[in-house]
Each structure stands twice: as structure tokens, then as C-alpha cells.
Amino acid sequence: MIRRVLPALRHLLGPVARPLALACLALVLLAAPAAAAPRSCAMPAEMLEEARPLQAAQRALELGQLRILVLGSASVIQAGTAEAATTWPTRLEAALGRRYSEARINVLVRGTRGASVTDNLQRLKDALREYTPALVLWQAGTVELSRGMDPHEMTEVMREGLEAIRRSGAELIVMDQQYSRFLRANANVEPYRDRLRLLAASAGAALFPRYELMRHWVDTGTLDLERAARGDRAAALERLNGCLGEAVAQLIIRGLSEAR
């Protein structure tokens, strides 16, 4: 830019005005804004109000090891689109590990692409027996909606899983579906969100409002995976997973603090 402007200045300005003009140009260039930094994807305070005391998880933490089971479908494993180190459960484990460095934090993931709550029910029962987690995060709503599963049937299956979780002594956090303009425009999302909200409330469990949080990020220009350019999509997905992992960690940390 300076190389293009300086010849014009020398031609137009006399010898007296040149030093002053060049000084002004330097000030303008120094004041030019840098490229905008990514906006913070911190979870809004009002969404953290969804937290509930996590007594079993707090006891496990005090004993030195917190095991967390994550149930879900493609977004918990990101098969074919991201390395395991960039998935949100991995980011969750890292965030909790930094916060509670004196304890061992282990996050186990169970699920596969296209897995519904029905598909994951037996995985849940097996993991409760073999892994003995203190906390279960159950992601639901997206696959069930895409398959046309009745919302009531979805939560009835989850109630069976909830009873198994209770018998094991673990606690539950329900995670609703991801936000998508395409999904919202082509399907009735709300009945699924409503049923998941009611399930969490009736169980005294926390609801991680993934749908509302992702919509908040889109509305504020923080993060918009659907509008990312093809070449930027991998980086946007990695950032989304990082933001989700940190946000889930915030909700868990609030629940642990309320259990003390």
C-alpha cells in the first residue's frame, strides 16, 4: 500500500508539505484495524442455570477418579471428518483435566454414525456394568428426528436407560440435538426438544441446551458451520468441537460446585 501511495504524494505535494503528509500516512496505517479475532464461544450465563448438583460425580472426584460416559452418534465420534483428538468428548476430557489436575478424568465414548437412542440403549447398559461411570451424557434428538421416530417413543426408550443409570448410582446429563438451519426448515424440531426437556426435568437431571447454544453462536456471528467455506470447514468443525467441549465442561463444573 505504501509503495502505491508514496509516488502520488511526492508528485502532488511540495517539499514543505511532504514530511507532514508522510507522518499522517504513517499514523493512518498504524491505526488500521487488524483482522478480527474469533469471538468468544463461552456459554451464556443463563444457559449455565441448567446445571444440577452432581453428587455422585463429586464423590468420585474426591476419591481421585471421575469416569464419564458419552452416548451419541456421529458428532461424538466424528468418523471420517476429524481426528479423535478434536472431538468434543476429547476436548471435554482435556478441559476437566485442566480444572481438576489432582484427579484422573476419563471420558468413554459409545455410539456410531446413525445410532439412535434404541441402538445405544444396550451400549449404555453394557458400559454401566463394565465401566462404572459416575456421570452419563446422553445426546439425542438428531438421528431420531431424521428417522421419523416418535418423540414420545424416543424418551420412553431413554427412561429405560435412565432407570439403569439410577440403579448403577450414576447421574445423567441430557444433551439435545444440534442446531441446523436446514433441519429447522425441513423438519419439526420442537417436539423432540420439548420431550428431551421434559425428560431431564422429570429426572432431576441437567439439560445441556446444545440447540440453543449453537443457535446463539450463529446469531452472534461467533461460529457458523453451515456457512463455512469448503476450505474452512475442517477448521470450523474443529473449533465447534472445542467450543462444545468447553461448554459441557462449564456445565459439569457448575454441577460439581453445587454438589459440595
TIROLUM-514090 format. One record per atom (N, C-alpha, C): residue number from 1; atom name; x negated, y negated, z. Coordinates in steps of 0.2 Angstrom, whole numbers. Layout:
BEGIN
   seq   atom       x       y       z
   NUM     CA       X       Y       Z
...
//
This chain:
BEGIN
   seq   atom       x       y       z
     1      N      -4       6       0
     1     CA       0       0       0
     1      C      -4      -6       0
     2      N     -10      -6       4
     2     CA     -14     -12       5
     2      C     -17     -13      -2
     3      N     -20      -8      -6
     3     CA     -23      -9     -12
     3      C     -18     -12     -17
     4      N     -12     -11     -17
     4     CA      -7     -14     -22
     4      C      -6     -21     -20
     5      N      -6     -23     -13
     5     CA      -4     -29     -11
     5      C      -9     -34     -12
     6      N     -15     -32     -10
     6     CA     -21     -37      -9
     6      C     -22     -41     -16
     7      N     -22     -38     -22
     7     CA     -24     -41     -28
     7      C     -19     -47     -29
     8      N     -12     -45     -28
     8     CA      -7     -50     -29
     8      C      -8     -56     -24
     9      N     -10     -55     -18
     9     CA     -11     -60     -13
     9      C     -17     -65     -15
    10      N     -22     -62     -18
    10     CA     -28     -65     -20
    10      C     -26     -70     -26
    11      N     -22     -67     -30
    11     CA     -20     -71     -36
    11      C     -15     -77     -34
    12      N     -11     -76     -30
    12     CA      -6     -81     -28
    12      C      -8     -86     -23
    13      N     -12     -84     -19
    13     CA     -14     -89     -13
    13      C     -21     -92     -14
    14      N     -21     -98     -12
    14     CA     -28    -101     -12
    14      C     -32     -99      -7
    15      N     -39    -101      -7
    15     CA     -44     -99      -2
    15      C     -42    -101       5
    16      N     -38    -106       6
    16     CA     -36    -108      13
    16      C     -31    -103      16
    17      N     -26    -102      12
    17     CA     -21     -98      14
    17      C     -22     -90      15
    18      N     -27     -88      11
    18     CA     -28     -81      11
    18      C     -30     -78      18
    19      N     -34     -80      22
    19     CA     -35     -77      29
    19      C     -29     -76      33
    20      N     -25     -82      33
    20     CA     -19     -81      37
    20      C     -14     -76      34
    21      N     -13     -76      27
    21     CA      -9     -71      24
    21      C     -11     -64      26
    22      N     -18     -63      25
    22     CA     -20     -56      26
    22      C     -19     -54      34
    23      N     -20     -59      38
    23     CA     -18     -57      45
    23      C     -11     -55      46
    24      N      -7     -59      43
    24     CA       1     -57      44
    24      C       2     -50      41
    25      N      -1     -49      35
    25     CA       0     -42      32
    25      C      -2     -37      37
    26      N      -8     -38      40
    26     CA     -10     -33      45
    26      C      -5     -31      50
    27      N      -3     -37      53
    27     CA       2     -36      58
    27      C       9     -33      56
    28      N      11     -34      50
    28     CA      17     -30      47
    28      C      15     -23      47
    29      N       9     -21      44
    29     CA       8     -14      43
    29      C       7     -11      50
    30      N       4     -14      55
    30     CA       4     -11      62
    30      C      11     -10      65
    31      N      15     -14      63
    31     CA      22     -14      66
    31      C      27      -9      62
    32      N      25      -7      57
    32     CA      29      -2      53
    32      C      31       4      57
    33      N      37       6      57
    33     CA      39      12      61
    33      C      35      19      58
    34      N      33      23      63
    34     CA      31      29      61
    34      C      37      34      60
    35      N      35      40      57
    35     CA      40      45      56
    35      C      44      46      62
    36      N      50      47      62
    36     CA      54      48      68
    36      C      53      55      71
    37      N      52      55      77
    37     CA      51      61      81
    37      C      57      65      82
    38      N      57      72      82
    38     CA      63      76      83
    38      C      67      73      89
    39      N      73      73      89
    39     CA      77      71      95
    39      C      77      77     100
    40      N      78      75     106
    40     CA      78      80     112
    40      C      84      84     111
    41      N      83      91     112
    41     CA      89      95     112
    41      C      91      97     119
    42      N      89      93     124
    42     CA      91      95     131
    42      C      99      96     131
    43      N     101     100     136
    43     CA     108     102     137
    43      C     111      96     140
    44      N     117      93     138
    44     CA     120      88     141
    44      C     122      90     148
    45      N     122      85     153
    45     CA     123      87     160
    45      C     130      90     161
    46      N     135      87     157
    46     CA     142      90     158
    46      C     142      97     156
    47      N     138     100     152
    47     CA     138     107     150
    47      C     135     111     155
    48      N     130     108     159
    48     CA     127     112     164
    48      C     132     113     170
    49      N     138     110     170
    49     CA     143     111     175
    49      C     146     118     174
    50      N     145     121     169
    50     CA     147     128     168
    50      C     144     133     172
    51      N     138     131     175
    51     CA     134     136     179
    51      C     138     138     185
    52      N     137     145     187
    52     CA     140     148     193
    52      C     134     151     197
    53      N     135     151     204
    53     CA     129     154     208
    53      C     128     161     206
    54      N     121     162     205
    54     CA     119     169     203
    54      C     115     172     209
    55      N     120     175     213
    55     CA     117     178     219
    55      C     112     184     218
    56      N     115     189     214
    56     CA     111     195     213
    56      C     104     193     209
    57      N     104     188     205
    57     CA      98     186     201
    57      C      93     183     206
    58      N      96     178     211
    58     CA      92     175     215
    58      C      89     180     220
    59      N      92     185     222
    59     CA      89     190     227
    59      C      84     194     223
    60      N      85     196     217
    60     CA      80     199     213
    60      C      73     195     212
    61      N      75     188     211
    61     CA      69     183     210
    61      C      65     183     217
    62      N      68     183     222
    62     CA      65     183     229
    62      C      61     189     230
    63      N      63     195     227
    63     CA      59     201     228
    63      C      54     202     223
    64      N      53     197     218
    64     CA      47     196     214
    64      C      48     198     207
    65      N      54     201     205
    65     CA      55     203     198
    65      C      63     202     196
    66      N      64     198     191
    66     CA      71     196     188
    66      C      71     200     181
    67      N      76     205     181
    67     CA      77     208     174
    67      C      84     205     171
    68      N      83     203     165
    68     CA      89     200     162
    68      C      90     204     155
    69      N      97     206     154
    69     CA      99     210     148
    69      C     103     205     144
    70      N     101     205     137
    70     CA     104     201     132
    70      C     107     205     127
    71      N     114     205     127
    71     CA     118     209     122
    71      C     120     204     116
    72      N     120     206     110
    72     CA     122     202     104
    72      C     121     205      98
    73      N     121     201      93
    73     CA     120     204      86
    73      C     114     201      83
    74      N     115     198      77
    74     CA     109     196      73
    74      C     105     190      76
    75      N     108     185      79
    75     CA     104     180      82
    75      C     100     181      88
    76      N     101     187      91
    76     CA      97     189      97
    76      C      91     193      95
    77      N      91     195      88
    77     CA      85     199      86
    77      C      82     195      80
    78      N      86     192      76
    78     CA      84     188      70
    78      C      80     192      65
    79      N      83     198      64
    79     CA      79     203      60
    79      C      79     200      53
    80      N      73     200      50
    80     CA      71     198      43
    80      C      70     191      42
    81      N      72     186      47
    81     CA      71     179      46
    81      C      66     176      51
    82      N      64     179      56
    82     CA      60     176      61
    82      C      56     181      65
    83      N      50     179      67
    83     CA      46     184      71
    83      C      49     185      78
    84      N      48     190      81
    84     CA      51     192      88
    84      C      49     186      93
    85      N      43     183      92
    85     CA      41     178      97
    85      C      45     172      96
    86      N      49     171      91
    86     CA      53     165      90
    86      C      60     165      92
    87      N      63     171      94
    87     CA      70     172      95
    87      C      71     169     102
    88      N      78     167     102
    88     CA      79     163     108
    88      C      79     167     115
    89      N      80     174     115
    89     CA      79     178     121
    89      C      71     177     123
    90      N      67     178     118
    90     CA      60     177     120
    90      C      58     170     122
    91      N      61     165     119
    91     CA      60     158     122
    91      C      63     157     129
    92      N      68     161     130
    92     CA      71     161     137
    92      C      67     164     142
    93      N      64     170     140
    93     CA      59     173     145
    93      C      53     168     146
    94      N      51     165     141
    94     CA      45     161     142
    94      C      47     155     147
    95      N      52     152     146
    95     CA      55     146     150
    95      C      55     148     157
    96      N      59     153     158
    96     CA      60     155     165
    96      C      53     157     168
    97      N      48     160     164
    97     CA      42     162     167
    97      C      38     156     169
    98      N      39     151     165
    98     CA      35     144     167
    98      C      38     142     174
    99      N      45     142     174
    99     CA      48     139     180
    99      C      47     143     186
   100      N      47     150     186
   100     CA      46     154     191
   100      C      39     159     190
   101      N      34     155     191
   101     CA      27     159     189
   101      C      25     164     194
   102      N      28     163     200
   102     CA      27     168     205
   102      C      30     175     205
   103      N      35     175     200
   103     CA      39     181     199
   103      C      38     184     192
   104      N      40     190     191
   104     CA      40     193     184
   104      C      47     192     181
   105      N      47     189     175
   105     CA      53     188     172
   105      C      53     193     166
   106      N      58     197     165
   106     CA      58     202     159
   106      C      65     201     156
   107      N      65     200     150
   107     CA      71     200     146
   107      C      72     206     141
   108      N      77     210     142
   108     CA      78     215     137
   108      C      83     214     132
   109      N      82     215     126
   109     CA      87     213     121
   109      C      90     220     118
   110      N      97     220     118
   110     CA     100     226     115
   110      C     106     223     110
   111      N     105     226     104
   111     CA     110     224      99
   111      C     107     225      92
   112      N     111     223      87
   112     CA     108     224      80
   112      C     113     220      76
   113      N     110     218      70
   113     CA     114     214      65
   113      C     121     217      64
   114      N     126     213      64
   114     CA     133     215      63
   114      C     136     219      69
   115      N     133     219      75
   115     CA     136     223      81
   115      C     141     219      84
   116      N     147     222      85
   116     CA     152     219      88
   116      C     152     221      96
   117      N     157     218     100
   117     CA     157     220     107
   117      C     158     227     108
   118      N     162     230     103
   118     CA     164     238     104
   118      C     157     241     102
   119      N     153     239      98
   119     CA     147     243      96
   119      C     142     242     102
   120      N     142     236     105
   120     CA     137     235     111
   120      C     140     238     118
   121      N     146     240     118
   121     CA     148     242     125
   121      C     144     248     127
   122      N     143     253     123
   122     CA     139     259     126
   122      C     131     257     127
   123      N     129     252     123
   123     CA     122     250     124
   123      C     122     246     131
   124      N     127     243     133
   124     CA     127     240     139
   124      C     127     245     145
   125      N     131     250     144
   125     CA     132     255     149
   125      C     125     259     150
   126      N     122     260     145
   126     CA     115     264     145
   126      C     110     259     148
   127      N     110     253     146
   127     CA     105     248     149
   127      C     106     247     156
   128      N     112     246     158
   128     CA     113     245     166
   128      C     110     251     170
   129      N     111     257     167
   129     CA     108     263     170
   129      C     101     264     170
   130      N      98     262     164
   130     CA      91     263     163
   130      C      86     257     165
   131      N      89     251     164
   131     CA      85     245     165
   131      C      87     242     172
   132      N      93     243     174
   132     CA      95     240     181
   132      C      94     232     181
   133      N      97     228     176
   133     CA      96     221     176
   133      C     100     218     182
   134      N      98     212     184
   134     CA     102     208     189
   134      C     106     203     185
   135      N     105     202     179
   135     CA     109     197     175
   135      C     110     200     168
   136      N     116     199     166
   136     CA     118     201     159
   136      C     120     195     155
   137      N     118     193     149
   137     CA     120     188     145
   137      C     123     192     139
   138      N     130     191     138
   138     CA     134     194     133
   138      C     136     189     128
   139      N     133     189     122
   139     CA     135     185     116
   139      C     141     188     112
   140      N     146     185     111
   140     CA     151     187     107
   140      C     155     182     103
   141      N     159     184      98
   141     CA     164     179      95
   141      C     163     179      88
   142      N     156     179      85
   142     CA     155     178      78
   142      C     157     184      74
   143      N     154     190      76
   143     CA     155     196      72
   143      C     162     198      72
   144      N     165     197      78
   144     CA     172     199      79
   144      C     177     195      75
   145      N     175     188      74
   145     CA     179     184      70
   145      C     178     186      63
   146      N     172     187      61
   146     CA     171     189      54
   146      C     174     196      52
   147      N     175     200      57
   147     CA     178     206      55
   147      C     186     206      56
   148      N     188     201      58
   148     CA     195     200      60
   148      C     198     204      66
   149      N     194     205      70
   149     CA     195     209      77
   149      C     200     204      81
   150      N     205     207      83
   150     CA     210     203      88
   150      C     206     200      94
   151      N     207     194      95
   151     CA     203     191     101
   151      C     205     194     107
   152      N     211     196     108
   152     CA     213     200     114
   152      C     209     206     115
   153      N     209     210     109
   153     CA     205     216     109
   153      C     198     215     111
   154      N     195     210     108
   154     CA     188     208     110
   154      C     187     208     117
   155      N     191     204     121
   155     CA     190     203     128
   155      C     192     209     132
   156      N     196     213     130
   156     CA     198     219     133
   156      C     192     224     133
   157      N     189     224     128
   157     CA     183     228     127
   157      C     177     225     132
   158      N     177     219     132
   158     CA     172     216     137
   158      C     174     217     144
   159      N     180     217     146
   159     CA     182     218     153
   159      C     180     225     155
   160      N     180     230     150
   160     CA     177     237     152
   160      C     170     236     154
   161      N     166     232     150
   161     CA     159     231     151
   161      C     158     227     157
   162      N     163     222     159
   162     CA     162     218     165
   162      C     163     223     171
   163      N     167     228     171
   163     CA     168     232     177
   163      C     162     236     178
   164      N     159     238     172
   164     CA     152     242     173
   164      C     147     237     176
   165      N     147     231     174
   165     CA     142     226     176
   165      C     143     225     184
   166      N     149     225     186
   166     CA     151     224     193
   166      C     148     230     197
   167      N     150     236     195
   167     CA     148     242     198
   167      C     141     242     199
   168      N     137     240     194
   168     CA     129     240     195
   168      C     127     235     199
   169      N     131     230     201
   169     CA     128     225     206
   169      C     125     219     202
   170      N     126     219     195
   170     CA     123     213     191
   170      C     128     208     190
   171      N     126     202     187
   171     CA     131     197     186
   171      C     131     195     178
   172      N     136     192     176
   172     CA     137     190     169
   172      C     137     183     167
   173      N     134     181     162
   173     CA     135     175     158
   173      C     138     177     152
   174      N     143     174     150
   174     CA     146     175     143
   174      C     144     169     139
   175      N     142     171     133
   175     CA     140     166     128
   175      C     145     166     122
   176      N     148     161     120
   176     CA     152     161     114
   176      C     149     160     108
   177      N     152     160     102
   177     CA     149     160      95
   177      C     145     154      94
   178      N     141     154      88
   178     CA     138     149      86
   178      C     142     144      82
   179      N     140     138      82
   179     CA     144     133      78
   179      C     142     133      71
   180      N     147     133      66
   180     CA     146     133      59
   180      C     151     129      56
   181      N     150     124      51
   181     CA     155     121      48
   181      C     158     126      43
   182      N     155     130      40
   182     CA     158     135      36
   182      C     163     139      39
   183      N     161     142      45
   183     CA     165     146      49
   183      C     171     142      51
   184      N     170     136      54
   184     CA     176     132      56
   184      C     181     130      50
   185      N     178     129      44
   185     CA     183     128      39
   185      C     186     134      36
   186      N     184     140      37
   186     CA     187     146      34
   186      C     190     151      38
   187      N     189     149      45
   187     CA     192     154      50
   187      C     195     150      56
   188      N     199     154      59
   188     CA     202     151      65
   188      C     198     153      71
   189      N     193     148      73
   189     CA     188     150      78
   189      C     191     149      85
   190      N     196     145      86
   190     CA     198     143      93
   190      C     201     149      97
   191      N     205     153      94
   191     CA     207     159      99
   191      C     202     163     102
   192      N     196     164      98
   192     CA     191     168     101
   192      C     187     164     106
   193      N     186     157     105
   193     CA     183     153     110
   193      C     187     153     117
   194      N     194     153     116
   194     CA     199     152     121
   194      C     198     159     125
   195      N     198     164     122
   195     CA     198     171     125
   195      C     192     172     129
   196      N     186     170     126
   196     CA     180     170     130
   196      C     180     166     136
   197      N     182     160     135
   197     CA     183     155     141
   197      C     187     158     147
   198      N     193     161     145
   198     CA     197     164     150
   198      C     194     170     153
   199      N     190     174     149
   199     CA     187     180     152
   199      C     182     178     157
   200      N     178     173     155
   200     CA     172     170     160
   200      C     176     168     166
   201      N     181     164     166
   201     CA     184     161     171
   201      C     187     166     176
   202      N     191     171     173
   202     CA     194     176     177
   202      C     189     181     181
   203      N     183     181     178
   203     CA     177     185     181
   203      C     173     181     186
   204      N     174     174     186
   204     CA     170     170     190
   204      C     163     170     187
   205      N     162     170     181
   205     CA     156     170     178
   205      C     155     164     174
   206      N     149     162     173
   206     CA     147     156     169
   206      C     148     157     161
   207      N     150     152     158
   207     CA     151     152     151
   207      C     145     148     148
   208      N     141     151     144
   208     CA     136     146     140
   208      C     140     144     134
   209      N     141     137     133
   209     CA     145     135     128
   209      C     141     134     121
   210      N     139     139     118
   210     CA     134     138     113
   210      C     138     135     107
   211      N     144     136     106
   211     CA     148     132     100
   211      C     147     125     101
   212      N     149     123     107
   212     CA     150     115     109
   212      C     143     112     109
   213      N     138     116     111
   213     CA     131     113     111
   213      C     128     113     104
   214      N     129     118     100
   214     CA     127     117      93
   214      C     130     111      90
   215      N     137     111      91
   215     CA     141     105      88
   215      C     138      98      90
   216      N     136      98      96
   216     CA     133      92      99
   216      C     127      90      96
   217      N     123      95      95
   217     CA     116      94      91
   217      C     117      92      84
   218      N     122      95      81
   218     CA     124      92      74
   218      C     127      85      74
   219      N     131      84      78
   219     CA     135      77      78
   219      C     130      72      80
   220      N     125      73      84
   220     CA     120      68      86
   220      C     114      68      81
   221      N     114      72      76
   221     CA     108      72      72
   221      C     102      75      75
   222      N     103      79      80
   222     CA      97      82      83
   222      C      94      88      79
   223      N      99      93      77
   223     CA      97      99      74
   223      C     103     101      70
   224      N     102     102      63
   224     CA     107     105      59
   224      C     105     110      54
   225      N     105     116      56
   225     CA     103     122      52
   225      C     106     122      45
   226      N     112     121      45
   226     CA     116     122      39
   226      C     114     117      33
   227      N     111     111      35
   227     CA     109     106      30
   227      C     102     105      30
   228      N      98     110      33
   228     CA      91     110      32
   228      C      89     112      25
   229      N      84     109      22
   229     CA      82     111      15
   229      C      79     118      15
   230      N      79     121       9
   230     CA      77     128       9
   230      C      70     129      12
   231      N      66     124      10
   231     CA      59     125      13
   231      C      58     123      20
   232      N      63     120      23
   232     CA      63     118      30
   232      C      67     123      34
   233      N      70     128      31
   233     CA      75     132      35
   233      C      71     136      41
   234      N      65     139      39
   234     CA      62     143      44
   234      C      60     139      50
   235      N      58     133      49
   235     CA      56     129      54
   235      C      62     126      58
   236      N      67     125      55
   236     CA      73     123      58
   236      C      76     129      63
   237      N      76     135      60
   237     CA      78     141      64
   237      C      74     142      70
   238      N      67     141      69
   238     CA      63     142      75
   238      C      64     136      80
   239      N      66     130      78
   239     CA      67     125      83
   239      C      74     127      86
   240      N      79     129      82
   240     CA      85     131      85
   240      C      85     136      91
   241      N      81     141      89
   241     CA      80     146      94
   241      C      76     144     100
   242      N      71     139      99
   242     CA      68     136     105
   242      C      73     132     109
   243      N      77     128     106
   243     CA      82     124     110
   243      C      87     128     113
   244      N      89     134     110
   244     CA      94     138     114
   244      C      91     142     120
   245      N      85     144     119
   245     CA      81     147     124
   245      C      80     143     130
   246      N      78     137     129
   246     CA      78     132     134
   246      C      84     130     138
   247      N      90     130     134
   247     CA      96     128     136
   247      C      99     133     141
   248      N      98     140     138
   248     CA     100     145     143
   248      C      96     145     149
   249      N      90     144     149
   249     CA      86     144     155
   249      C      88     139     159
   250      N      90     133     157
   250     CA      93     127     161
   250      C      99     130     165
   251      N     104     133     161
   251     CA     110     136     165
   251      C     108     141     170
   252      N     103     145     169
   252     CA     102     150     174
   252      C      98     147     180
   253      N      94     142     178
   253     CA      90     139     184
   253      C      95     135     188
   254      N     100     132     185
   254     CA     106     129     189
   254      C     109     134     194
   255      N     111     140     191
   255     CA     114     145     194
   255      C     110     148     200
   256      N     104     149     199
   256     CA      99     151     204
   256      C      99     146     210
   257      N      98     140     208
   257     CA      98     135     213
   257      C     104     135     217
   258      N     110     136     214
   258     CA     116     136     218
   258      C     117     142     222
   259      N     113     147     221
   259     CA     114     153     225
   259      C     110     153     231
   260      N     105     148     232
   260     CA     101     148     238
   260      C     105     146     244
//
